[in-house]
């Protein structure tokens, strides 16, 4: 019973989970810009590499200064797919984030005479819930601490008996 109450108190003390936005992007290459390229493999490799370049832009400090609406993080999901987590529940802020990436992409394309594009853009908001495993974890942790204290008290009493 004590473990159950302790577990409930532990779960209550945890902060409420915050909603977060997920931005899914797929990087592509404008086919009209490919004048001398015949190898689809080389095109695919170039686009995969460029997805890493875009991730690099988001790590650069001035990017975070320009997009100060929320915290964000990103990772390359597969090949040329990028997945960004933005700490917001507003699609407007997620679109602002993508607009900033597109702005840098346009600057890059103009400077290098290339045709990279964001071929797919998807936005979703994840409303997190407190997971049941947190309560179970709390109960287990408090149980272990409670059992440990009982064993310690028993050992102490056994060693110090007259």
MDTraj code that builds the backbone (N, CA, C; nanometers):
import mdtraj as md
import numpy as np

residues = "UNK UNK UNK UNK UNK UNK UNK UNK UNK UNK UNK UNK UNK UNK UNK UNK UNK UNK UNK UNK UNK UNK UNK UNK UNK UNK UNK UNK UNK UNK UNK UNK UNK UNK UNK UNK UNK UNK UNK UNK UNK UNK UNK UNK UNK UNK UNK UNK UNK UNK UNK UNK UNK UNK UNK UNK UNK UNK UNK UNK UNK UNK UNK UNK UNK UNK UNK UNK UNK UNK UNK UNK UNK UNK UNK UNK UNK UNK UNK UNK UNK UNK UNK UNK UNK UNK UNK UNK UNK UNK UNK UNK UNK UNK UNK UNK UNK UNK UNK UNK UNK UNK UNK UNK UNK UNK UNK UNK UNK UNK UNK UNK UNK UNK UNK UNK UNK UNK UNK UNK UNK UNK UNK UNK UNK UNK UNK UNK UNK UNK UNK UNK UNK UNK UNK UNK UNK UNK UNK UNK UNK UNK UNK UNK UNK UNK UNK UNK UNK UNK UNK UNK UNK UNK UNK UNK UNK UNK UNK UNK UNK UNK".split()
xyz = np.array([
    [0.0817, -0.1192, 0.0000],
    [0.0000, 0.0000, 0.0000],
    [0.0865, 0.1263, 0.0000],
    [0.1914, 0.1225, 0.0841],
    [0.2819, 0.2373, 0.0905],
    [0.3480, 0.2590, -0.0456],
    [0.3859, 0.1465, -0.1119],
    [0.4489, 0.1565, -0.2439],
    [0.3553, 0.2191, -0.3463],
    [0.2291, 0.1796, -0.3408],
    [0.1315, 0.2338, -0.4351],
    [0.1149, 0.3841, -0.4155],
    [0.0997, 0.4271, -0.2908],
    [0.0840, 0.5701, -0.2618],
    [0.2102, 0.6462, -0.3006],
    [0.3266, 0.5879, -0.2698],
    [0.4529, 0.6515, -0.3083],
    [0.4656, 0.6638, -0.4590],
    [0.4253, 0.5587, -0.5313],
    [0.4284, 0.5626, -0.6777],
    [0.3374, 0.6699, -0.7339],
    [0.2176, 0.6824, -0.6760],
    [0.1249, 0.7862, -0.7213],
    [0.1813, 0.9257, -0.6951],
    [0.2414, 0.9440, -0.5787],
    [0.3008, 1.0743, -0.5477],
    [0.4164, 1.1061, -0.6417],
    [0.4955, 1.0042, -0.6758],
    [0.6060, 1.0241, -0.7699],
    [0.5542, 1.0679, -0.9068],
    [0.4527, 0.9990, -0.9544],
    [0.3967, 1.0326, -1.0858],
    [0.3370, 1.1727, -1.0842],
    [0.2703, 1.2097, -0.9743],
    [0.2124, 1.3442, -0.9628],
    [0.3203, 1.4517, -0.9659],
    [0.4393, 1.4197, -0.9132],
    [0.5458, 1.5192, -0.9066],
    [0.6130, 1.5430, -1.0416],
    [0.5930, 1.4528, -1.1365],
    [0.6548, 1.4688, -1.2688],
    [0.5870, 1.5824, -1.3444],
    [0.6645, 1.6584, -1.4232],
    [0.6024, 1.7677, -1.4988],
    [0.5087, 1.7146, -1.6072],
    [0.4105, 1.7952, -1.6394],
    [0.3169, 1.7582, -1.7459],
    [0.3921, 1.7537, -1.8794],
    [0.3687, 1.6507, -1.9598],
    [0.4335, 1.6473, -2.0920],
    [0.3796, 1.7595, -2.1807],
    [0.4679, 1.8166, -2.2612],
    [0.4304, 1.9280, -2.3488],
    [0.4000, 1.8780, -2.4892],
    [0.3041, 1.9402, -2.5557],
    [0.2794, 1.9027, -2.6951],
    [0.3979, 1.9419, -2.7817],
    [0.4168, 1.8700, -2.8893],
    [0.5274, 1.9017, -2.9790],
    [0.4840, 1.8797, -3.1228],
    [0.5467, 1.9557, -3.2077],
    [0.5171, 1.9436, -3.3493],
    [0.6207, 1.8586, -3.4187],
    [0.5766, 1.7850, -3.5173],
    [0.6672, 1.7040, -3.5988],
    [0.6594, 1.7574, -3.7414],
    [0.7774, 1.7857, -3.7968],
    [0.7858, 1.8335, -3.9343],
    [0.8616, 1.7281, -4.0140],
    [0.7976, 1.6762, -4.1168],
    [0.8588, 1.5751, -4.2027],
    [0.8881, 1.6381, -4.3378],
    [1.0132, 1.6312, -4.3807],
    [1.0538, 1.6888, -4.5086],
    [1.1242, 1.5838, -4.5936],
    [1.1014, 1.5888, -4.7223],
    [1.1774, 1.5071, -4.8164],
    [1.2478, 1.6004, -4.9125],
    [1.3795, 1.5833, -4.9214],
    [1.4616, 1.6665, -5.0090],
    [1.4650, 1.6024, -5.1467],
    [1.4493, 1.6839, -5.2489],
    [1.4544, 1.6347, -5.3856],
    [1.5385, 1.7259, -5.4717],
    [1.5461, 1.6910, -5.5975],
    [1.6219, 1.7696, -5.6945],
    [1.5309, 1.7965, -5.8135],
    [1.5197, 1.9226, -5.8498],
    [1.4352, 1.9627, -5.9622],
    [1.4897, 1.8999, -6.0902],
    [1.4092, 1.8188, -6.1556],
    [1.4534, 1.7462, -6.2747],
    [1.4888, 1.8392, -6.3913],
    [1.4296, 1.9585, -6.3946],
    [1.4607, 2.0533, -6.5017],
    [1.6031, 2.1073, -6.4912],
    [1.6610, 2.1007, -6.3706],
    [1.7962, 2.1507, -6.3487],
    [1.9029, 2.0499, -6.3893],
    [1.8622, 1.9279, -6.4217],
    [1.9584, 1.8217, -6.4547],
    [1.9826, 1.8181, -6.6046],
    [2.0826, 1.8874, -6.6477],
    [2.1090, 1.8935, -6.7923],
    [2.2047, 1.7845, -6.8379],
    [2.3065, 1.7567, -6.7590],
    [2.4108, 1.6629, -6.8016],
    [2.4168, 1.5371, -6.7164],
    [2.3222, 1.5152, -6.6314],
    [2.3286, 1.4017, -6.5394],
    [2.2404, 1.2888, -6.5906],
    [2.2995, 1.1723, -6.6099],
    [2.2261, 1.0562, -6.6588],
    [2.2043, 0.9506, -6.5508],
    [2.2880, 0.9470, -6.4519],
    [2.2856, 0.8413, -6.3517],
    [2.1871, 0.8739, -6.2389],
    [2.0825, 0.7934, -6.2296],
    [1.9860, 0.8151, -6.1216],
    [2.0493, 0.7833, -5.9862],
    [2.1465, 0.6924, -5.9839],
    [2.2159, 0.6603, -5.8600],
    [2.2926, 0.7820, -5.8084],
    [2.3628, 0.8507, -5.8961],
    [2.4396, 0.9690, -5.8555],
    [2.3465, 1.0813, -5.8090],
    [2.2335, 1.0942, -5.8740],
    [2.1354, 1.1950, -5.8317],
    [2.0856, 1.1614, -5.6913],
    [2.0515, 1.0348, -5.6701],
    [2.0037, 0.9908, -5.5392],
    [2.1084, 1.0163, -5.4310],
    [2.2331, 0.9837, -5.4596],
    [2.3417, 1.0047, -5.3619],
    [2.3588, 1.1533, -5.3319],
    [2.3492, 1.2378, -5.4346],
    [2.3641, 1.3818, -5.4138],
    [2.2529, 1.4356, -5.3232],
    [2.1309, 1.3890, -5.3445],
    [2.0185, 1.4356, -5.2639],
    [2.0321, 1.3855, -5.1200],
    [2.0760, 1.2612, -5.1030],
    [2.0980, 1.2090, -4.9675],
    [2.2028, 1.2925, -4.8943],
    [2.3093, 1.3245, -4.9633],
    [2.4148, 1.4068, -4.9024],
    [2.3613, 1.5455, -4.8681],
    [2.2809, 1.6000, -4.9557],
    [2.2295, 1.7352, -4.9327],
    [2.1338, 1.7387, -4.8136],
    [2.0656, 1.6290, -4.7846],
    [1.9806, 1.6234, -4.6652],
    [2.0656, 1.6473, -4.5402],
    [2.1874, 1.5943, -4.5389],
    [2.2784, 1.6195, -4.4262],
    [2.3213, 1.7655, -4.4211],
    [2.3344, 1.8280, -4.5353],
    [2.3700, 1.9705, -4.5402],
    [2.2592, 2.0533, -4.4742],
    [2.1341, 2.0207, -4.5046],
    [2.0219, 2.0927, -4.4447],
    [2.0217, 2.0738, -4.2927],
    [2.0471, 1.9526, -4.2465],
    [2.0570, 1.9306, -4.1014],
    [2.1674, 2.0173, -4.0421],
    [2.2767, 2.0311, -4.1148],
    [2.3857, 2.1164, -4.0681],
    [2.3437, 2.2617, -4.0555],
    [2.2609, 2.3081, -4.1443],
    [2.2121, 2.4468, -4.1358],
    [2.1371, 2.4683, -4.0055],
    [2.0573, 2.3694, -3.9641],
    [1.9745, 2.3876, -3.8444],
    [2.0563, 2.3835, -3.7161],
    [2.1771, 2.3301, -3.7225],
    [2.2641, 2.3249, -3.6045],
    [2.3420, 2.4558, -3.5895],
    [2.3595, 2.5250, -3.6981],
    [2.4368, 2.6494, -3.6971],
    [2.3662, 2.7540, -3.6092],
    [2.4388, 2.8225, -3.5197],
    [2.3756, 2.9119, -3.4212],
    [2.2858, 3.0211, -3.4796],
    [2.3191, 3.0766, -3.5938],
    [2.2354, 3.1849, -3.6464],
    [2.0968, 3.1346, -3.6884],
    [2.0859, 3.0063, -3.7200],
    [1.9548, 2.9506, -3.7543],
    [1.8629, 2.9566, -3.6330],
    [1.9148, 2.9175, -3.5169],
    [1.8354, 2.9217, -3.3935],
    [1.7999, 3.0651, -3.3565],
    [1.8875, 3.1606, -3.3897],
    [1.8569, 3.3010, -3.3619],
    [1.7437, 3.3509, -3.4513],
    [1.7438, 3.3077, -3.5768],
    [1.6373, 3.3487, -3.6690],
    [1.5045, 3.2822, -3.6343],
    [1.5119, 3.1570, -3.5905],
    [1.3898, 3.0864, -3.5506],
    [1.3900, 3.0738, -3.3989],
    [1.3401, 3.1767, -3.3334],
    [1.3399, 3.1760, -3.1873],
    [1.2015, 3.1460, -3.1307],
    [1.1110, 3.0961, -3.2136],
    [0.9749, 3.0687, -3.1687],
    [0.9692, 2.9490, -3.0745],
    [1.0556, 2.8505, -3.0952],
    [1.0517, 2.7302, -3.0134],
    [1.1826, 2.6534, -3.0280],
    [1.2053, 2.5609, -2.9348],
    [1.3202, 2.4709, -2.9455],
    [1.2915, 2.3697, -3.0553],
    [1.3986, 2.3201, -3.1185],
    [1.3810, 2.2213, -3.2229],
    [1.5025, 2.1294, -3.2277],
    [1.4831, 2.0147, -3.2859],
    [1.5921, 1.9219, -3.3121],
    [1.5564, 1.8454, -3.4385],
    [1.6570, 1.7941, -3.5049],
    [1.6314, 1.7235, -3.6291],
    [1.7216, 1.6038, -3.6466],
    [1.6774, 1.5144, -3.7336],
    [1.7584, 1.3981, -3.7683],
    [1.7186, 1.3504, -3.9073],
    [1.8126, 1.2850, -3.9701],
    [1.7834, 1.2261, -4.0998],
    [1.7179, 1.0922, -4.0745],
    [1.6005, 1.0737, -4.1293],
    [1.5257, 0.9522, -4.1002],
    [1.5684, 0.8382, -4.1927],
    [1.5625, 0.8609, -4.3193],
    [1.6026, 0.7595, -4.4151],
    [1.6318, 0.8288, -4.5473],
    [1.7461, 0.7971, -4.6031],
    [1.7890, 0.8556, -4.7299],
    [1.7747, 1.0075, -4.7273],
    [1.6793, 1.0637, -4.8035],
    [1.6681, 1.2095, -4.8080],
    [1.5528, 1.2627, -4.7230],
    [1.5020, 1.1827, -4.6303],
    [1.3923, 1.2251, -4.5440],
    [1.4470, 1.2841, -4.4142],
    [1.3915, 1.3976, -4.3752],
    [1.4316, 1.4648, -4.2529],
    [1.3117, 1.4730, -4.1591],
    [1.3361, 1.4536, -4.0308],
    [1.2313, 1.4628, -3.9308],
    [1.2763, 1.5618, -3.8241],
    [1.1982, 1.6671, -3.8064],
    [1.2280, 1.7699, -3.7073],
    [1.1207, 1.7668, -3.5991],
    [1.1651, 1.7800, -3.4755],
    [1.0745, 1.7939, -3.3629],
    [1.0828, 1.9384, -3.3172],
    [0.9687, 2.0058, -3.3151],
    [0.9621, 2.1462, -3.2757],
    [0.8725, 2.1541, -3.1532],
    [0.9213, 2.2169, -3.0466],
    [0.8423, 2.2256, -2.9223],
    [0.7345, 2.3326, -2.9352],
    [0.6320, 2.2974, -3.0074],
    [0.5174, 2.3863, -3.0246],
    [0.3977, 2.3015, -3.0647],
    [0.2804, 2.3570, -3.0445],
    [0.1608, 2.2886, -3.0926],
    [0.0914, 2.3704, -3.2004],
    [0.1625, 2.4696, -3.2525],
    [0.1048, 2.5557, -3.3551],
    [0.1665, 2.5259, -3.4918],
    [0.0811, 2.4935, -3.5868],
    [0.1279, 2.4633, -3.7220],
    [0.1934, 2.5872, -3.7840],
    [0.1456, 2.7058, -3.7467],
    [0.2030, 2.8303, -3.7992],
    [0.3522, 2.8376, -3.7697],
    [0.3937, 2.8011, -3.6489],
    [0.5354, 2.8052, -3.6129],
    [0.6135, 2.6983, -3.6873],
    [0.5528, 2.5824, -3.7101],
    [0.6206, 2.4780, -3.7874],
    [0.6400, 2.5235, -3.9319],
    [0.5400, 2.5906, -3.9871],
    [0.5533, 2.6422, -4.1241],
    [0.6590, 2.7517, -4.1308],
    [0.6697, 2.8317, -4.0260],
    [0.7740, 2.9341, -4.0196],
    [0.9122, 2.8679, -4.0188],
    [0.9248, 2.7575, -3.9469],
    [1.0493, 2.6807, -3.9427],
    [1.0867, 2.6318, -4.0831],
    [0.9907, 2.5736, -4.1542],
    [1.0157, 2.5233, -4.2896],
    [1.0455, 2.6381, -4.3851],
    [0.9776, 2.7509, -4.3671],
    [1.0030, 2.8673, -4.4523],
    [1.1481, 2.9134, -4.4385],
    [1.2007, 2.9093, -4.3182],
    [1.3401, 2.9482, -4.2967],
    [1.4351, 2.8517, -4.3678],
    [1.4042, 2.7240, -4.3638],
    [1.4861, 2.6254, -4.4372],
    [1.4764, 2.6518, -4.5868],
    [1.3551, 2.6786, -4.6368],
    [1.3376, 2.7060, -4.7804],
    [1.4118, 2.8323, -4.8225],
    [1.4149, 2.9308, -4.7353],
    [1.4881, 3.0544, -4.7656],
    [1.6370, 3.0247, -4.7833],
    [1.6925, 2.9462, -4.6921],
    [1.8344, 2.9092, -4.7049],
    [1.8572, 2.8200, -4.8261],
    [1.7605, 2.7367, -4.8560],
    [1.7707, 2.6501, -4.9737],
    [1.7731, 2.7332, -5.1018],
    [1.6893, 2.8350, -5.1089],
    [1.6892, 2.9239, -5.2257],
    [1.8220, 2.9976, -5.2393],
    [1.8761, 3.0443, -5.1268],
    [2.0067, 3.1112, -5.1302],
    [2.1143, 3.0167, -5.1815],
    [2.1114, 2.8932, -5.1352],
    [2.2093, 2.7935, -5.1787],
    [2.1949, 2.7649, -5.3284],
    [2.0698, 2.7445, -5.3724],
    [2.0461, 2.7149, -5.5142],
    [2.0925, 2.8303, -5.6036],
    [2.0675, 2.9548, -5.5614],
    [2.1105, 3.0704, -5.6407],
    [2.2626, 3.0787, -5.6478],
    [2.3286, 3.0532, -5.5354],
    [2.4744, 3.0644, -5.5302],
    [2.5446, 2.9509, -5.6041],
    [2.4844, 2.8320, -5.6027],
    [2.5519, 2.7162, -5.6621],
    [2.4910, 2.6711, -5.7945],
    [2.3882, 2.7416, -5.8404],
    [2.3217, 2.7073, -5.9655],
    [2.2729, 2.5616, -5.9641],
    [2.2089, 2.5233, -5.8529],
    [2.1546, 2.3882, -5.8417],
    [2.0038, 2.3968, -5.8216],
    [1.9395, 2.2833, -5.8132],
    [1.7933, 2.2829, -5.8071],
    [1.7357, 2.1964, -5.6972],
    [1.7920, 2.2038, -5.5781],
    [1.7367, 2.1267, -5.4670],
    [1.6045, 2.1883, -5.4223],
    [1.5099, 2.1013, -5.3850],
    [1.3784, 2.1456, -5.3400],
    [1.3337, 2.0605, -5.2212],
    [1.2373, 2.1118, -5.1480],
    [1.1695, 2.0309, -5.0474],
    [1.0472, 1.9710, -5.1171],
    [1.0578, 1.8449, -5.1533],
    [0.9550, 1.7806, -5.2349],
    [0.8292, 1.7480, -5.1548],
    [0.8456, 1.7113, -5.0290],
    [0.7315, 1.6762, -4.9437],
    [0.7458, 1.7515, -4.8123],
    [0.6356, 1.8118, -4.7675],
    [0.6323, 1.8819, -4.6385],
    [0.5057, 1.8383, -4.5658],
    [0.5241, 1.7808, -4.4490],
    [0.4098, 1.7376, -4.3678],
    [0.4280, 1.7886, -4.2252],
    [0.3172, 1.8300, -4.1658],
    [0.3182, 1.8828, -4.0298],
    [0.2200, 1.8031, -3.9456],
    [0.2583, 1.7728, -3.8233],
    [0.1640, 1.7088, -3.7320],
    [0.1970, 1.7503, -3.5894],
    [0.0937, 1.7509, -3.5068],
    [0.1087, 1.7859, -3.3662],
    [0.0852, 1.6597, -3.2847],
    [0.1777, 1.6311, -3.1953],
    [0.1678, 1.5146, -3.1090],
    [0.1273, 1.5629, -2.9709],
    [0.0134, 1.5181, -2.9242],
    [-0.0347, 1.5518, -2.7902],
    [0.0062, 1.4390, -2.6964],
    [0.1125, 1.4574, -2.6204],
    [0.1593, 1.3476, -2.5348],
    [0.0678, 1.3269, -2.4148],
    [0.0666, 1.2057, -2.3674],
    [-0.0095, 1.1713, -2.2484],
    [0.0861, 1.1082, -2.1486],
    [0.0500, 1.1164, -2.0240],
    [0.1312, 1.0471, -1.9232],
    [0.1187, 0.8977, -1.9476],
    [0.2308, 0.8347, -1.9592],
    [0.2310, 0.6917, -1.9869],
    [0.2081, 0.6119, -1.8587],
    [0.1409, 0.5000, -1.8729],
    [0.1151, 0.4146, -1.7574],
    [0.2444, 0.3577, -1.7012],
    [0.3433, 0.3391, -1.7878],
    [0.4678, 0.2806, -1.7385],
    [0.5349, 0.3725, -1.6365],
    [0.5070, 0.5016, -1.6423],
    [0.5653, 0.5924, -1.5433],
    [0.5107, 0.5599, -1.4040],
    [0.3817, 0.5287, -1.3975],
    [0.3245, 0.4941, -1.2679],
    [0.3831, 0.3614, -1.2200],
    [0.3941, 0.2664, -1.3101],
    [0.4517, 0.1371, -1.2735],
    [0.5964, 0.1549, -1.2301],
    [0.6707, 0.2360, -1.3028],
    [0.8091, 0.2629, -1.2656],
    [0.8169, 0.3273, -1.1279],
    [0.7285, 0.4219, -1.1020],
    [0.7250, 0.4853, -0.9708],
    [0.6967, 0.3859, -0.8603],
    [0.6015, 0.2967, -0.8831],
    [0.5676, 0.1959, -0.7829],
    [0.6865, 0.1031, -0.7599],
    [0.7510, 0.0600, -0.8660],
    [0.8668, -0.0293, -0.8525],
    [0.9800, 0.0403, -0.7779],
    [1.0101, 0.1642, -0.8134],
    [1.1190, 0.2353, -0.7459],
    [1.0895, 0.2556, -0.5979],
    [0.9701, 0.3004, -0.5670],
    [0.9355, 0.3213, -0.4261],
    [0.9347, 0.1881, -0.3526],
    [0.8893, 0.0812, -0.4175],
    [0.8907, -0.0517, -0.3548],
    [1.0328, -0.0944, -0.3220],
    [1.1236, -0.0751, -0.4173],
    [1.2632, -0.1118, -0.3936],
    [1.3230, -0.0313, -0.2788],
    [1.2947, 0.0967, -0.2759],
    [1.3456, 0.1802, -0.1671],
    [1.2849, 0.1356, -0.0344],
    [1.1554, 0.1075, -0.0326],
    [1.0870, 0.0649, 0.0895],
    [1.1437, -0.0684, 0.1392],
    [1.1607, -0.1650, 0.0497],
    [1.2173, -0.2950, 0.0875],
    [1.3607, -0.2768, 0.1372],
    [1.4364, -0.1931, 0.0719],
    [1.5733, -0.1659, 0.1152],
    [1.5780, -0.1067, 0.2548],
    [1.4891, -0.0139, 0.2835],
    [1.4843, 0.0453, 0.4174],
    [1.4442, -0.0578, 0.5229],
    [1.3504, -0.1441, 0.4907],
    [1.3096, -0.2487, 0.5846],
    [1.4264, -0.3432, 0.6118],
    [1.4963, -0.3846, 0.5047],
    [1.6117, -0.4730, 0.5231],
    [1.7214, -0.4052, 0.6035],
    [1.7441, -0.2785, 0.5772],
    [1.8452, -0.2039, 0.6525],
    [1.8058, -0.1949, 0.7998],
    [1.6801, -0.1655, 0.8285],
    [1.6336, -0.1565, 0.9672],
    [1.6418, -0.2918, 1.0368],
    [1.6066, -0.3972, 0.9654],
    [1.6148, -0.5314, 1.0217],
    [1.7600, -0.5668, 1.0532],
    [1.8498, -0.5400, 0.9590],
    [1.9915, -0.5678, 0.9788],
    [2.0472, -0.4873, 1.0959],
    [2.0102, -0.3626, 1.1038],
    [2.0571, -0.2757, 1.2114],
    [2.0071, -0.3271, 1.3472],
    [1.8800, -0.3628, 1.3514],
    [1.8229, -0.4131, 1.4763],
    [1.8863, -0.5474, 1.5140],
    [1.9138, -0.6335, 1.4175],
    [1.9741, -0.7639, 1.4439],
    [2.1151, -0.7496, 1.4992],
    [2.1926, -0.6568, 1.4438],
    [2.3315, -0.6360, 1.4881],
    [2.3396, -0.5659, 1.6244],
    [2.2438, -0.4838, 1.6570],
    [2.2496, -0.4073, 1.7814],
    [2.1592, -0.4628, 1.8911],
    [2.1175, -0.5851, 1.8814],
    [2.0345, -0.6404, 1.9889],
    [2.1227, -0.6768, 2.1084],
    [2.0674, -0.6788, 2.2200],
    [2.1457, -0.7016, 2.3422],
    [2.1830, -0.8447, 2.3624],
])
top = md.Topology()
chain = top.add_chain()
for i, resn in enumerate(residues, 1):
    res = top.add_residue(resn, chain, resSeq=i)
    for name in ("N", "CA", "C"):
        top.add_atom(name, md.element.get_by_symbol(name[0]), res)
traj = md.Trajectory(xyz[None], top)
